[in-house]
């Protein structure tokens, strides 16, 4: 599974994260930056009523699952 994790700074100086499941394999840094700037400028999310003010970073997290069978 590929997960895109977006990290922001809030007005109160605390951090906030938005996690997007099933991120595209071909997603680019520019696309992510544009989306993050849009989230901030349109005040789409305000965790605990506090606006996001800065895009701090983003990363793709790839996890692999393996089922274990019981004999």
N, C-alpha and C positions, 0 to 999 in steps of 0.2 A: 504494500500500500504506500502511496505517495501522499504526504501531507505537506501543505504549504503553511508555514507559521509566520505571521506578520507581527512585528513588534513595534509598539508605539509608545510615545511619552504623553502623559496626560497633563492637563493644566496644573494639577497639584504636584507635578514632578514624579508621580508614581508611574510605573510601567503598566502596559496593557497588551494583551496578545489576542489575535484573532487567528483561529486555526481553520483552514479550508481542507476538507477531506478530498481525496481523489484528484489531486493536482495533475494537470497535464504534464506529460513528459517534456514537451517542447516549450514550456513557459520561459519567458525571457526576463531579465532584470528590468528592462525598460517597461514591460507590461506591468510587472509587479509595482514598480515605482509609481507609474501613472495611476494605478488603482488605489494605492495607498494615499497618494496626494488627493485623489477624488474623495476618498472616505473622510479625510481631514477637512477639506474645504467645504464639503456639504454637510458636515456634522452628522454623518449617517449613524455612527455609534457614539454613545456617551456612557461608558461604564460607570455605574453608581452616580449618574447625573453629571459626570465630569467629562468635558470635551477632550478629544485627542488633539494634540497640537504639533506633533513631530513624528515622522517616520524614522525609527531607529535602525531597522534592519529587517531582513527576511531570510528564511532558509527553507529548503525542502528536506523533509525527513522521510527516509525510506525505511520501511520495516518489512521484515520477512517472517511469515508464520510457517511453522511446521507442526503438523498434528503428530501427536505421539499415540501409538496404539498400545493397548494393554493386552498382554498375553493371557 
